[in-house]
Amino acid sequence: MNNQYKRPLYDKVAAFAGSSPLSFHVPGHKNGVVFPTFSKEPFSSLLPFDLTELEGLDDLHEPEGVIGEAQDLAADLYGTLSTFFLVGGSTAGNLAMIMSAFQEGDKVAVQRDAHKSVINGLRLAKVEPVFISPIYDNKTGLSLGVTIERIKEAFQLYKGIKGIVLTSPTYYGWAAPLHNIIEYVHEQEGVVLVDEAHGAHFVYGEPFPIQALDQGADMVVQSAHKTLPAMTMGAFLHVKSSRLLKKAKEYTGMLQSSSPSYPIMMSLDIARSYLALLTKEDKQKIKNSLLSFRQELQQIEELDIVFPPPGIKDDLLKCTLKAPFSQTGWVFQSFLQKEGVYPELADHRHVLLVLPLSSDFPWDIAAEKIRKAVKKMAVYKEIQSSRRVWSFPFPPITRLSFPIKELENKGIISCPLEEAEGEIAAEDMIPYPPGVPLLLKGEKIDRPRLDALSAWLKEGGRIQGGTKETDKCMTLRIYKG
């Protein structure tokens, strides 16, 4: 921790850019010299840092210098055997993590409300997933994670499961304890992988949840860009198991660009240092700011903040607001955006704000704008239906109808949504955000999920997948026979 003040990659690249080098190498903008005049000014401060693997700037895929040192500092901060910089977001990390840990044909337990990148990783690895549904909060319909009881049931039903892929925290910042789950899976000689995309700041400690690495996870992916001052697509892949290290290095190399972005990598170096150097006084100021902002919002008439039930830790950087006046979150989001406030996501009932890990933010201005949005909603006449999609109705424990490797060779036809019950989905249907597939390719389509999908669309939600034929008709692809 004594070296955490260092920013080796940032310092080296900044020094190089400041030396006025002449570029006869890629990229083609030549350190910003060759760039359209109309857009040159906004990019001018960044382009000199957009470099390639020159002498002294190291190589992400075989780091021996400043990139290696920057990754080592991240590993030291997070307490890992090794930490890899990712320039393709947690998506690249989830793919690499799953490919590193499992072999074709392995049975793998998977938390069903996983991000689509986890599902794609399972497909690339050609494993046989055993999906375990989370439990849901009765009050809000939000996921509380999977229970140890349901995990034990899955391991007993399907012998030979090689490990588990968990998602924690949820997109909404709720984190259930993982200690007992990780301990049980290790007792079964399985590996534990955690998509902790929204928890890069958990290493900070209280008042935030305990990071999965400190609870015994073997590999963890974190999106630094979600909650730390890092550029979009900047993420970490953390490895704590020595037997997975070689494969992790191999697959991060295969699944990432051979021309990684230096600005993104530099921002990871900066974000790690920023987090590590926060003093006790800084942390108290940040905590006070986050709590004060929440208290300010709670004073707005008709506006409620959603909290998890006892036993579930709430991330203070995530503030989930219940849409006022029985409106959908999408309606509330539209009013907020008219006031210049842009939430992370909206759903059928909520709006999610991702707060900064800093006390330096226009909190008062933000609260006033939110207050104005709520006030304007009070006269909004188009009252929505009181029916709500409270949670996605996944079966407790399921498998795909066919092995992943067999799906590639099956015939596919289109089917109207309302006629798809009992068929096998040939494409994913993904409410986005949050990016959790409601139906997976290879899953049998049941009535509860068809109803949830129809209600989601009717109330204003977006779906990735399917084809909108008319305003009243949507089709999805299914497997023949």
N, C-alpha and C positions, 0 to 999 in steps of 0.2 A: 504493500500500500504506500510505501514511502516514495515510490517513483510515479505515483498517479498524477502528479503535476505535469509530467512530460506529455507531449503530443508529437511523437517522433515523425509520424507520417505527415501531419499537417505542416510542421516546421520545415521539413525537408522540401516538400513540394512548394510551399510558399517562398522559400529561399531561392529555389530554382526559377520559379516564375518571375521573381523580382530581379533576376540577373539579365533580363532582356535577351533571352536566347532566340536564335534564328531557327525556325522550324522547317526542316526538310523531311518531316516524318508525318505520320497520321496523328490526329485527325485533320481533315482538309481545311478547317478554318484557320490553321496556322497560328495558334495562340490568340485567335480573335482578330488577326489582321484581315483575313478574307471572310467578310460577313456582310450581308445586305445592310445598307446604310440606315434604312427605316427602322431596323430592329437591333442595330449594333449597340446603342447606348444601354438598353436594359440588360444585355448580356455581357457587357464589356468587363465587369469586375469578376465574372466567373470563368470566362473562356480561357484565360491564361493558365488556369488550374486544370483544365480538361486535357490531360496529357496521356502519354502512353508509357510503356515500360522502358524508360530510358536509363542510362547508366546512373546508378545511385538511387533510383526511384523504386526499385524492387519489383517483384512479380507476385501477384496474388496467388497464383497457382503453384509457385515454388518459392515461398518467401524466405529470404535469408537476411534481409536488411530491415528497413523502416516499417514495412508492412508486417513482417514477422514480429518485430518489437511491439507494434501497436496491438496486434492480436494477443501477444503474451500479456500485455498490460490489462486487456479486457479479461483474459482468463484469470489473472490474479485478482481482479476486482470481484468477479462472479464466483470464484472458487472452483474452477473447472480444471480438468486435465488439459484441455485445449479449447480455444474458441476460434471459430472461423468467421471472417467477415463475409456478409452476403450482400450482393448488389442487385439481387432479384427478389428482394423481400422475403417474408416468411414463406411464401410459396416455394421458392427455391429450397429453403431450409427444410420444409416438410417433405418435399420430394426426396431430397438427399438423405434425410433422417430415416425414412421408411425403407428406401432402397439399401441403405447401409445395414439395417438391423435384421431384415428378413430375406428369405429366399423364395423363389417361385413355388407355389403350392402350400406354403406355411399357413396354418390357421392363425389369425391375428384378431384379438378382441379390439373393438373400436367403439369409442363413444359416438353414438349416432348423430348427435348435433355437432358434428365436425365441419370445419370449413371445407369447401370444395377442393382445395389443394391437397388436403389429406386424402380425400376420395381418389383424386387423380394419382397420388402416390401409390395407393393400394393397387390401382390398375396397372401402373408401370411395373410394379414389383410382381404382378400376377399372383398375389396372395389370395387366400380365401377368408374374407372378413366375417367375423361374428359380431354383429352390431348390437350394442347394449344401449337401450334408451335411457336418457336421464329422467329424473323426476322433476316435476314442475311445481312452482309455488302456487298455491291455490288462489292467492289474492291477486297476483299479477300475471300469472301464466308464464313467467320467465323461468329458464332452466336453472336448476340447483346442482347440476352435475350428476354423475352416476353414483350409485350406492355400492358399498362393499358387498352387501347381500346379493345384489343383482350380478355383480362381477363373479362372485363365488358360484352362483347358479350357472353362469355361462361356462366357466371353467369345468364344472362338473358335467354339464350336458355335452360339451364338445372337448373330448380328451385331446391332449397334445397341443393346446394353444401355446404359441411361442412367445407371446408378449401382448402388450396393450398400448394403444394410442389414445391418450387423454387430451381433452381440451380444457384448459384452466388458466386464467379466469375466463368467464364468458365474455362476450362482446360488451355486455353491460357492466362488467367489472366485478361480478360476484365470484368469489373463490371459496369453494368448500375445502376442508382439510384433505390432503392426499396421503398423509403418512401411512395410514392403515392399508390403503389400496396398494401403494408401492411395496410395502412390506409383504403383503400377501402374494403379489405377483412374483416377487423375488423368491419367495418360498416355493413357488411352483416352477422355479428356474426360468422365468420369463423376463424379458427386458421391458422397461417402462420408458415410453417416449411421450413427451408432453409438448403440445402446441400451446405455448405461453406467449402468443403473439402480442397480447396486450399487457404483458407484465415485465417489460424490460427495466422498469423502475423499482421493482419489488426488492431488489438487492439493497436498496436505500434503507429498508427496515421499517419500523413503526413510523406512521400509522398504517402502513400498507400491508397487504397479505404477505405470508412467507413464500419466497420463491420456490418453485418445484425442485430446483437443484439442491436446496437445503433440506428438502424432504426425501431425498434419495433417488430422484429420477436419473436415468442413465444418459438420456439425451434430451435437450430442450431447445426449442426455437423461439426467438423473441424478435419482434419488430421494433427495432430501436426508433424508427421514424414515427411510430404511433404516439409515444409519450415522452420521448427524449428529443433534444434539439438536434435531430439528424435529418438528412434529406430523404425524401420519399424513395422507397425501395432499399433503404439501408437497414440491415438486420443482422442478427447473430445466430450462429449454430453452436451451441455449447455441448461438449462431450465430456462425460465423467467416467465412462467405462473404457478401459484400455483395449478391450477386445473389439470395440467398435471404431476405434480411432483411424485405423488404416483405411477402412471402407469409407468413413466419413470424408476423409481427405480426397479419396478417389472420386466419390460422387459429387462433392461440391465442385470439383474441377470439371466433371462431365456436364453438369447441369447449369453451369454459369458461363457467361460470355468469356471468350478468351481475350476480350478487350474490355476489362472491367472499368467502371467509371471512377476516376480518381476523386472528383468532387464528392461522390457518395462515400467512398472509403475514408476520405479526410473527415467528413462529417461524423462518421462512426468514431473516429479517433477523438474528435472534439466532444461528442456526446458522452463518451465514456469518462473523459477527464472532467467534464462539467458535473456529472453525477458523483464522481468520486470525491471531488473537492468541496462539495456542499458542507458547510460547517454546521455545528449544532444550532447556532443562531439562525443560519439560513433555513434549516429544516423547520425550526419553530415558526419562523415568519411564513413559510410556505403553508404549513399546517393551519396557522391562524387565518391566512387568506382564503384557503379552501373552505374552511368551516364558516367563516364570516359570509362568504358569497352564498353558500347554501342557506344560511340563516336569512339572508336578505331575500332570497327567492321564496322561502317559506312564508314570508310576510306578505307576499302578493296574493290577494284574494282570488280564490278559485284555483290556485296553482298548488300542486302537491308534488313533493319529491318521493320517489319510490325507494324503499329500503328493503334489503333482504331479510328473511326470518332469522331468528337466533341460530348461531352455529355457522353461519355463512359470513365470511369477511367481505366487507364492502370497500372497493377501491375508491379513495377520495378523489381521484382524477376523473372518475366517471360519475356524472350526475344525470340520473334518469328522471325525467319529468313526466308525470301523467298529464295527458292532454286535457285541458279544462273544458267544461260545458259538455261533457260526454261526446266530444269530437274525436276523430281519429288523429293519430300522430301526424299523418300527412297534411291534414288541414292546419294543425298547429304549426307545423314546419313552414307552411306557406306564409303564415302571418309573421313568423319570426324572420323569414328571409326578406320580407317587405321592409322590415326595420333594420336590415343589414346584419342580422344574426344568422349564421349558417351552422346548424347542428351537424353532428357526425352522421346520424341516421334518424329516421322516423319509422315507426311500425304502426300496427293497427290501433295502438292505444298510447304509445309513448314517443317521446323525443329524447335522444341521448346527446348530452354535451360532454365533450372530452376537454377537461380543464388542463391548464398549463402547470408544469412542475416548476413554478416560479411564483414569487409574490409580486413581481413586476408585471402587472396586467391591468387594463382599464376595467376593473371589476364594477365600479359604480356605473359607468356608462353602459356596460353590458346588462346589468340588472335593470336599469331604467328602460332600455330598449325592449327587454323581455316583458317588463310591466306594460309598456305601450301595446305590445302585441296581444297580450291577454285582454287588455281593456278593449281593443278593437274587435276581438273575438266575441265579446259579450253581446254585440249587436249583430253577430253573424246569424242569418236566419235559416240557412240550409242545414237543418239538424240531421245528423247521420242516423242510420239505423242503430238501435241499441244492441243489436247482435254483434258479438265480437269473436274473433278467432283467439281464444285464450291461450292455447298452446298447440304445437304441432303434434298430432296424435300418432306417434311412432309406436309400433308394437314393442313390448318389453325387451325381447331378445329375438333377433331375426338373422337370416342369412339370405343371400341372393338366390333367386330361383335356378340360376345356372352358374357354373364356375366362370370367373372373369375371362379366362382364355377361350371359352366357348362362345362368348357373346359376339366376337368379331365375325364369325361365320354365319350368323343367323340372318334370315330375311327380315326386312323392316317395311311396315306400311304405316300410313297416317290414320288417326282415329279421332273423331270429335271427343272433346274432353268429357262430355256428359255420358258417353257410351264406353268409357275406358275401364270401368270397374271389372276386376277379375283378369285384365290383360297384364302382360309383362312390359314394363316401360323400357323403351329403347333409347331414351335420352333422359338427362337429369332435368328436373324442374326445381329451380333454385330461387327462392325469394331473396332479392339482393338490393341493399344489404339486409341481413348480415352475411349472406353467402352460405347458409346451411341448406343443403338439398332437402326439399320436402319429399321428392321422389328420386330414386336413383335408377340409373340404367341397370336393368336386371332384377329390379324389385317388382313384386306383384302389387298391382294398383288396387287399393281398398277404398271403400266408400268414405270412411272418416277423412282420409287425406284428400280425396277428390273434393269433398265439401269444404275442407279448410282452404284448399287451393282456389276454389271458386269464390269463397268469401274474401280471401286476401286480394284477389284481382278486383272484385266488385267494390271494395272499400278504398281502392287506390294504390295498392301495393304493386311493385314491379317484380317480374319474373324473368329469369334467364332460362331459356328453353321454351319449347312449344312454338306454335305459329298462330298468330292472330289472323283469322280468315276474315271476320267482320267484327263489328263492335259487340256482337252477341255470341260469336262462335270462335272457339280456340281449338286447335288440334294439337295432338302430340304424337310422337312416333312410338309404335309398339312393335314387338316381335311377332312375326307370323307363326301361327300354329301353336 
